Amino acid sequence: MDDVDIAGPRQDQAVADAISRVPRPGGQSARYCVDCDDPIPEARRQAYQGCQRCVQCEEDFWIEAKRR
């Protein structure tokens, strides 16, 4: 077993841990994005219950949050 074999599972666990720490809102999803007022697709509203932004605005939000 080499370093790559050892690092692979550790990296997988680190990614899983990071994903589990992402805040997930609960409750009712918004029908329209709070930032751009575009409709939020029903599939997103069901998959990410409690969402308040469309996918693009959510990505922009997290990019900006990382800069702070």
Buried (B, 14 or more C-beta within 10 A) or exposed (E): EEEEEEEEEEEEEEEEEEEEEEEEEEEEBBEEBEBEEEEBEEEBBEEBEEBBBBEEBBEBBEEEEEEE
